[in-house]
């Protein structure tokens, strides 16, 4: 309590309270900026994964009948990407999980 009174009554230069408030605002800005950057990176990596999976290497070659070279073809199977959803429940919230037991 005594420290709080000293900090409140300090008049040498900038008050400690102002520095504390400035530090808190800077920390909030950094944390929210890092969080937004993390979300943007996750979204871009998901888009990149979908683009890589979407590459299709199928081809068809009809051959050259005059030279007796037969045709060939290849059909690439199409893979799927399952995008993970964002967490919508608050951390630590009691989430009901269906374990498939069917009993009550």
N, C-alpha and C positions, 0 to 999 in steps of 0.2 A: 504494500500500500504506500509505503514511504517512497519507493522508486517511482510510482505513478505520479505522486505529487511533484517530485523533482522534475520528471519529464514534462509535466504540464506547465510548470513555472519557469522552465529554462528559456532564457532569452538571448543566449549567445549564438548568433548566426541563425541557421535554419533550425527549427524545433525538431526534437526527436520524433514527435508525433507525425510531423510532415514526412520525415524520412521513412517512418514505419508505414504510413499510408501509401507512399510512393512505391515502396518495396512490395507491399501486398498487391497493388494494382499491376505491377510488372510481372509478378508471379502468376496472377490470374491470366494476364495476356499471354504469357509464355505457354501455360498449360492449355488454354483454349486453342492457341495456334498449333501446338503439337498435336492436339486431338483432331483438329480439322485436317492437318497434313496427313495424319495416320489414315483417316477415312478416305481421303482422296487417293492415297497410294493403294489402299486395299481395293477400291473401285477400279483403278487403272489396271492393277494386276489381274483382277477378275475379267476385265475386258480383253486383256492380252491372252489369258488362258482360253477364252471363248474363241478368239481369232486363231490361235494355234490349233485348237481342236477342229476348227472349221476348214482347215487346209484339206483340199481334196486332191488326191494323187491318182485318180482314175484316168485311164487312157484307153484309146482304141486305135489299132493300126490295121488297116485293111490288107496289108501285104502288097507284094508286087507280083501279080500273076504271070507276067511275061518272063520273070526270072525264076519262078517256082518258089518264091518266098511266101510262106503262109502268113496269114494275119494273126494278130494276137490282141488280147484286151485284158484289162485289169480293172476291177471295180473295188474301190476303197470303201471300207465300212465306215459309216458315220458314227463318231463317238458323241457322247453327250457330256455336258458340263452341269454339275449341280451347284448352284450358287448358294452359299451359306447366307442366311438372313442375319440382320442386325439383332442384337440383344434388345428386346423390348421390355422385359421385366427388370425391375431394379435389382442390383446385386444384393444377395442375401435374402431376397423375397422367397417365401415358401411356394415352390412351384409344384403343382400336382402332376405326377408322372404316371402314365398308364403302363403298367408292367405286363399287361396281357394275361393276367391270371384269371380274369373273368369272375372271380369271387367277390363277395362284399365284406 
